[in-house]
């Protein structure tokens, strides 16, 4: 067992706090909004890019992701945010 794998009492307290924060809306009768998750193929289709381009976005940190059992998942809101942050206006051209 490495030191990185040890769970401290503080870790457990933090986990408990985070868990209670997540459960609070449910116990109070409020239903949290559902986050839409996208797979690689969904992001590729949505953005019109290849899987390699998506990998580059992951690697350079432009697109946050989660990997579960070898499947990459992306929050719809993160994809939308990335698109807004990279949006550029083209300069006006003067045609005569």
Residue pairs with C-beta under 8 A, 6 or more apart in sequence:
25 31
25 32
26 32
35 75
35 76
35 77
36 75
36 76
36 77
37 73
37 74
37 75
37 76
38 46
38 73
38 74
38 75
38 76
38 79
39 71
39 72
39 73
39 74
40 51
40 54
40 72
42 74
43 49
43 54
43 63
43 74
43 79
44 50
44 51
44 53
44 54
46 79
47 53
47 54
47 79
47 83
54 63
54 72
57 63
57 82
58 65
58 72
62 82
62 86
63 74
63 78
63 79
63 82
64 74
64 75
64 78
65 72
65 73
65 74
65 78
66 72
66 73
66 74
67 73
